[in-house]
Amino acid sequence: YRDDMLRENAQIAWHPEHIREGRFGDWLENNVDWALSRDRFWGTPIPVWRCTDCGKDTCIGSLAELTESAGVDLLALDPHRPAVDGVEILCDSCGGTARRVESVLDAWFDSGSMPFAQLHYPFENQDAFETRFPADFICEGIDQTRGWFYTLLAINTMAFGRAPYKNVVCLALVVDKDGQKMSKSKGNVIDPWSVLDTRGADALRWNMFSAGSPWTQKRVFVEGIDETTNRFILTLWNTLSFFVTYANLDGWSPSPEQKASAHVLDRWVRSRLHHTIKDVTDALEGFDALRGAQALDRFVDDLSNWYVRRSRPRFWKESDQSAHATLYECLDTVALLLAPFTPFISDSIHQRLRSTTRSVHLNDWPQVDNAALDPELEAEMEIARSVVSLGLAARNDARLKVRQPLARAIVLLPDARRPSDPIVGEIADALNIKDLETVATLDGLLDYSVHPNFRTLGPKAGGLMPALKAYLATADAQVVRSALEESGVYVVSIEGTEIHLNADDVEVRAASHEKFALAQEGGIAVALDTTLNDELRSEGISRDLVRALNDLRKEVGLEIADRIHLSLSAVGLAAEAISTHQETIAGEVLATRVSIEEGIEPGSEGWHLLSLEGGEVSARVEVVEP
């Protein structure tokens, strides 16, 4: 049957693929006869009766056949030792007495017979067997290439002429955090019950799925489980809590009549969602759990750290129905996609969102809405996020908090094409800038300087070195840079002598102009105009005050939806900012009325002292009864 097994093996989809021709294929190519018998008491008795006179062996195929050969009714016989050992039959060759050989079958023969033996096929359940055989996939450790994978293939190829499975997923071994095999003697074994009791089954499952491919060695340690839990599961749970909080405050509930939103963030995240449905489905259909987990991880990161972060005001200031509906769809769909990975958390999210006790596992798998897919918008938003990331890095380098508005950002993009207006609006809001300009070059945004390499210039310049050094100190660095980029040579004349300089001789260094804070990476650059006028400073102080007042609301124990009467007292720049931005401040801290007081001494009873960059402000909050 070797050739038959090799033929069937060629049709099996192995994961990883190299096992087919490698470890398993080599095993089949060099296969030897299988010694089936074991001299033990426990096990499946070998159904062979040997004549004590002529030595003929008779193989019995059923209890009905044994009844006929023995001449007594054995249909109710327990076909195991010791009951079966006492059965004698007549030898059909010489008429002598035949007794069963004492050996039992190798336990792996039982395992290999599983596909049909579990159904008592071929004696019954023929329809059930034909429906289930061959299995869609089998999943076991890599060592089973010489165990269960092999015995299943051998027995079923012999019995039915075909492999009993279509796909095989080979699991690698679990090792400790240093890649060492776990062993009690080494003391590096993790008690699974301690992990289940302190972290939960889903945290362990998610780590197994997301921290590496199933067929590579799995390093399992508590800190690694905590890391994957914090990065994904807690992020998802916090996003769910955010949604539930504001949906309850607004009295929002899902409606089948909800129309698709035209908001750029909603369109983007729905496109990402339906791309994720496609990616996870394709990954699981291909038995690649890691790729599916990575797709979910990326989407939840996008959902939490971009969509929710950019959409917060739409929930707590505007009660935007489209934002609620979009976030609900995302969370509800993620629960469905996550069900095979973390069944308990998925059930909890699903039941909480749908206000039901029905399990998530009773639902249909989500389908891709092709109308929601917008690859161009996704690509544009990816660039926008890169711009924002660089802009925030530039702010950090310049020690400018995001709360401080800036006049403009100048952005260099790979294709020099200005993003669409909605995307520009998201970038401007995220970076807190008034205007965004796109440019094709950084010229004018950078200051260049020329630095000589004396080690290579010394032999070239000789006694002219001091004069050459003085010349390079005042040379137009932009001209030097352009010459080196275009021809690789910059020619300079010193006291009538031409000296040819190349990139090894001089280094042209770029630094951001003192007026700009610059960050660049991968063909994208962002330069922030750091010039502040009185108007920008005033708005920055007002935003800082909003931050301090919202912290105060938490400090005094106010609920998220509590409306307040707000009293403020300040002098100088802070007082001017409050006067100018009073209406905005009121809206941001849910104040139905703002009173500006004068002469309040710091620390007065009922007042709280807030320290801002524009000075100190005294504040008093009173809850407005509903």
N, C-alpha and C positions, 0 to 999 in steps of 0.2 A: 504493500500500500504506500510505499515511499513516494513513488511518482504521483499517485493520486493526492497525497497530502501536499506535495510541492505545488501541484496544479491549483489546489484550493487556496493555499497560502498566498499565491500570486494575486488572488481576487480580493483578499482581505485588506481593508484600510487600516494600517497600523499608525498609531500615534505614540511616539514619533515614527516617521516613515522608515528610517534606516533599520529598524528592528526586523522588518520583513525579510530583507536579504542578508542582514547581519546576524545578530544573536540568534534569532529564531530560524532563519533560513539555514544557517550553518548547522544548527542542531538537527534539522530535518535531513540535510544532505548526508550527515554522518550518523544517521540513526542506526541503532542496533535493536535486536529483538527485545521485547518487553517481557521480563519474567513476572508473570501475573500472580503466582501463588505466594502465600505467606503462611508459615506454620504457627498460627495463632488460634485462639478460641473465638475471640470477638471479631466479627466481620461478616461479610457476605459469603456464605458457603459456596465453594466452587460446585456447580451443578453437574458433576461428572461421576458416574457410577462405574466402577471397574470390576470386571468379572474375576472372582477368586480362582477360577479354573483356567480359563483361556487368556485372561488378561485384557479382554476387549474393553474399551472405554465407550460409554454411552452418555451423550450430553442430553440432558432433559431441559426442555424449553418452557414448561409451565406446570402448574399443579395438576391441571387436567391430564397432561401427558404423563406425569408421575403416577397419578391414580391408575391410569390405564396399564402402565408398565408394572406396577406393584400389585394390581388386582384388588386393591381395597380403596375406599373413598378417602382421599387425602386432600379434598378441596379446602378444608378448614385448617389444614396443618400450618403451624408456625414454621416458615421456611428457614429458620436459623438453628444454630447449634444450641442445645443438644438434640432438640426434637427431630430434626431432619437426619441426624446421624443414625438413628435406629431404623430407617426405612431401607428395605431390601427389595430388589427387583430381579426378575429373571433375565438372564443373558439371552438375547435373541439369536445368538450365534451358536452357543453350545448347550443352552438350557441351564447353565450353572447359576449360582447366586452372585449377584453384583452388589457391592456396597460402595457408598460414596467415599471418594478420597477425602482425607481429613483436612486438607488445606483450605484456607479462605482466600478471597480475592484481595489484592492490593487495594487499600482504601482509595487510591487515586482512580481506580477503575470505577468505583461508585461515583466519584466526583465527575468523571468524564461522561458518565451515563445520565447525568442530571437532566438534560433537556427532555428526554423521553421517560426516564424512570419516575420523575416527580408526578407525571400524569398517568402512570401505569399503562403507558402506550407500549405495544400495539393492542392491548386487551380492551382498552376503553379510551374515551376522550380523544378520538381521532381528529375531530374538528378543532378542538382546542390546541392540539399539538401542531396541526398544519397551519394554524393561525399564528402561532408563536415561534415557529421554527423556520429559518434561523433567527436568533436574537439580533436586535439592532446593534447592541454593543456589549462588551464585557470590559470590566475595569478591575485591575489587580496590580500587585507589585511586579517589578521587573523580573523577580526570581521565578515567577510563574511561567516564564517561557519554557522552563524545563519541568513545570508542574501542571497546573490546571489548564493553562492555554494549550499545552501539548496533548494532555489526555482527552480533553474535549474534542480537539481536532482529529486525533487518531481514532477514537471510538466511533464518532459520528461520520467520519469519512468512510470508515469500514462498513458501518451499518446502513448509511443512506447515500453515500457517494458525494457528500457535500459538507462544507464547513458549517458548524453550528452557530457561527456569529459573523456579522458583517464588518464590525469595527472593533478594534482593540485599543484601549487606553492603558498604557503602561505607566505605573506610578513608580517614582524613584523612592529611595529610602528617606526616612526622617532622621535628621542628625541634630546635634546641638548647635549653639550659636557660633562655635568655632569650626564647624564642619566635621566634628568627630562623631562616630557612631555612638548612640546612646547605650549605656551599659550600667547596670547596678553597681558593678565593681568600681567603675570610674566615678560614680556619684553624680552623673550628669543627666539622669533621667528626670523628666518632668511628670509629675503625677497628674494625669488628665482630669481627675475629679477636682483637684485644687483649682485648675484653670476653669472648669465648668462652674464651680461654685463661686469664684471671685470675678470672672470675666464674662461668663456665659457661653453657651454653645455657638451662638452666631458670631461672636468675636473671634473664636477659634476657627470657625469655618471660613470667615472672610479672610483671615490671615493666610489660611491654606490656599485659598483660591487666588488671592491678589499678590502674594509675595513671591511668586515664581511659577514657572510652568510645572504641570503635574509630573512631567518626566525628567525634571532636574532635581537634584538633592534638595530637600526642604529643611532649611535651618529654622528650627522652632524654639523660641525662647520667649519668656513672659514680656520682656521689654519690646520685642518685635510685635507681639500681639497688641500691646498697648498702643504702639505707634500706628498701626494700620487702623485700629479702632478709633483713635483720636482724629486721624486724617479723614476718614470716610464716614464711619457710623455716627460719630458725635456731630460731625458737620451736617449730615443729613437730618439728624434728630433736631438739631438747633434750627434748621430751616423749617422743619415741620412745626416746631413750637412757635416760630415767628408767624407762620401762616395762620395757625389755629388762633393765636392771640388776636390778630387783627381781623380775622374773619368773624370771630365772636363779637368783637367790639362793634363792627359794622353791621352785624346781623346778616352776613352774607351766606348764601347757600348756593350750590351749583344748580344751574338751570339748563335744560336741553336747548333753550331758545337763545343762549348766549352766542352772539356773533363773533367771528374771528376778529381779533384786534388789529388795528393798523399801526399801533405804536411800534417803533423800530426795535425796542428791547423785546417786546412780546413776539414779534415776527422772528427775531434772531433766536430766542431761546426755544421757540417751537420748532424751528428748523434744526437746531442742535438736538432737541428731544427725538425727533423722528429719524435723524441720522443715527442717533444712539440706538433706537429700536432696531434699525437695520444692522448696525454693527454687532450688537449683542446677539441678535438672532443668527446672523451668519457665523459668529464665533461658536455659539453652542451647537449649531448644526454641524460645524466642523470639529466638534469635541475639543475646542480650545477654550477652557474655562478662564485661563489667564487673560486672554484677549477680551473676553466678555467683561471680566471684572475691571480691566483697565478702561474700557469704554464707559462703564458706569462711574468709575472714579473720576474720569475727566468731566463727565457731564455734571455730577454733583458739585464738583469744584466750580465749574462755570455758573451753575445755578446759584450757589451760595455767595461766591466771592465776586461775581460780576452782576448777574441779573438782580438778585435781592439787594445787594449793596447799592446799585444804581437806581433801584426802584423804590427804595424805602419811603421817600416822600409821597409816592403814589398810594401807599397803604395808610400811613398815619396822618397825612395832611389832606389828601384828596379823596380818600375812600374810593379809589378807582376800581370799578367793577371788572374791567378787562384785566387789570393786574391780578386781582383775586382769582379770576377764572383761569388765567394762564398758569399761575403758580400751582393752583389746584391740579390742573391737568398734568403738570410736570411731576408733582409728588405722587399722584395717583398712578401714573404710568411707571414711575421708578419702582413703586411697590410691586407692580406686576413683574417687571424685569428682574427685580432683585429676589423674587420668591425662590428660585432654585438655589441661590447662593446663601441667603440668610432667611430661612422660612419663618422664624418666630418674629423677628423685627418687621418683616414684610407684612405678616398678618396683623401686627399691632398698628402699623401705619395705615393699612388698607381699611381696617375696621374703624379706626378713629376718623379717617377722612369721610368714609361713606356712612358713618353712624349705623353700623350693622354688626351682627355677630357671625355673619357668613365669612368663611375663610377665603383668603386671597387665592388659595390653591384650587378653588372651584371655578375660577374665572378663565376665560379664553386668553390666549397669548395676545398681546397688543399687536396691531397691524400698522404698517407705515402709511402715513398720509402724504402721498407724493406732492399734493398741492402745498403742503407746509414747507417742503424742502427749498432752500434758497442758498445754494453754495456761494454765490457772489456776496451775499450779505454776510455769511459766516466768515469769508475771507476778509472782507472789509472790517468786520468787528474784531477779527484777530489782530489786524494792523492797529486798530484803535486801541486795543488793550496794550499792545507793545508801546505805543506812543505814550499812553497814560503811565505805564510802568517806568519809562525813561524820564518822563516829566516829574514823577514823584521822586525819582532818584536825584534829579537835578535840584529839586526843592530841598531835599535832605542835605545835599552837598553845600547848598547856599544857606542852610539853616533858616529856611522859610517855611513856616507851618502851612498846611493846606488851607487853614482857615483864613489866611491872609490872601485876599484877591490880588491878582497881578494883571497888568494891562494886556499882555499878549504872550503868545508862544509862537515861535517860528519852527516849523517842522520840515525836515527833509525826509521824503519818502522815496523808495526805490524807483518808482515810475514817475515821481514828481506830480502825480495826479491828486488834486484836492479831493478828500473824501466827500460823500454826500452830506447835505446840510444836517439831516438827523444825526449822523455819526459825528459830525463836527460839534454838534450841540452836546452829545454825550461826553466827548473829549474835554470840551471847554468846562462843562459842569464838574467833571471828575478832577480836573486840574485847577479849578477855580480861577479861570482866566477870562478876560473880557473878549479877546479876539484871538483867532488862530490863523496864521499865515503859512502857506506852503512855499518852499523854495526848491530850486534845482541844484543848488550848491551851497556849501557853508561859507563861501567867500564873504567876508564882511562880518562874520560872526565869530571868527577866530583870530587870535593874534599869533603870528608865526615868528620864530627866532631861529638864527643859524648858529650851530655849535660845531666848531672845528674839531677834527680828530687829529691831534698832534702827532700821533704815532705814524700815520700814513702821510700826513702833510709835511712833516719834517724833511724827509728825503726829497720831496718835490720842490719845496720852497727854499730850502737851504737858508742863506742869509736874509732872504726876503720874508722870513716867517713873521717877524714883528709887524711889518707893514701889512702882510696878508691878514694877520689876526685883527688889526685895527680896521681894515677894510670890511671884513666879514661882520664885525660888530655893528656896522652901520648900513650893511647891504639890505636891499629890499628882499626880505625872506620869501615873499610871495613869488617874486621873479626867480629866485634861486630854485624854489620848489617846482615851479612850472617847467623850468629848463631841465631839471633832473627827471621829471615825469615824462617829458616829451622826447628828449634825446639821450638822457642818461649822463649828460655832461653839462657843466656850467663853466664857462671860460671867463677868467678874470685877468686883467692886465695890471701888473704891479711893477712900477718903475720901468715900463717899456717891455717887460717880460710877460708873455702869456703863460698862465698856469691853468691846466685843465683839471677841474675838480669833478669827482664822481660821488656816488652815494656812500662809498666807503670813507671819503675824505671829510664830508660834512653831514651833519644830521639836522634836518629841519623839523623843529618841534612845534606842535600846535598847542595852544592854551586858549580857553574860552575868553572872550572879550570881557573886560571888567564889568560891563553893563549886563552881561548875560550869564546865566547858569546853564551849562551844557552837559548833556548826556547822550551818548550814541552807542549803537550796537547793531551789527548785522545789516548795515545799509540804511538804518533809520536813526535820525538824530533829532533831538528836541532842545531848543534853546529858549529859556524863559527870560523875559525882560524883567529884571529885578528892580527897576526904577519904581519907587513908590511916591505918589503925590498924596496930598491931604485927603482927597476923596477915597483913595484906596485904603489908606491907613484907617480912616473912620469906619469903613465897611468891615475891615479886619477886626477892629475892636468890637463892633457889634456882633460879629460871628463868635468871637471869643466869649462875649457875654452870654450868648445863647447857650454855648457849651457849658459854661459855669452854672447857668440857671437850670438847665436840664439835670446836671449833676446834683444841684440843690433839691430838685423835685424828688430824686431818688433818696437823697439823704434824709429828707423829712418824711419819707414813707408814702408819697402820693402814688395813686394808681396811674397807669398809662393814660387813661382817658379823662382823668380829673381836670376840670377847667379851674382857672385860678384868677384872682385879682392880684395884680403885681404892682408893688410900690418900689421905686428906685430912687437912689440919691447918689449923686456923683459930682465931680468938678473936673475942669480941664477938658482934655481930649475925650475922656470917657463920657462926660456930660454931653458934649457935642455929638458924639456917635449915637447916644441914646435918643437925642432930640431928632436927629436926621433919620434914623432907622427904627423909630418906635413901632410902626405898624408891622414891619417885618419881624421884629423881636417878639411882639405879641403873638403872631401867628405861629412862630417856631416853638414857643413854650406853652401854647394853649391858654393864653391869657385873654379873658374877655374884656379886661380893662387894665390900662397901665397908668399909674399915677406917678408923676415926677415930683419928689419932695426935695426941699432944700434944708440945709443945716442939720442933717441927721448925723449925730456923733457915731463914729465907728464903735461897734459893740453895744449899741443901744438895745434895750429889751425888745425882743420880737424881730430884730433885724439880724441879717447874716452878712458878714463882710466877705466880698469876693475880690480876689486879687487878679487883675488883668494886666496885659502888657501896656494898656493905655492908662493905667492907674487903678485905684480902688473904687469899688461900687458897693454900696449898702443895698440889700434887697430884703423885701418882706413878701411872703406869699400867703394867701388866704384861699382856701378851697371854696369854690362856688357850689352851693348846694343845688342839686338837680331840680 
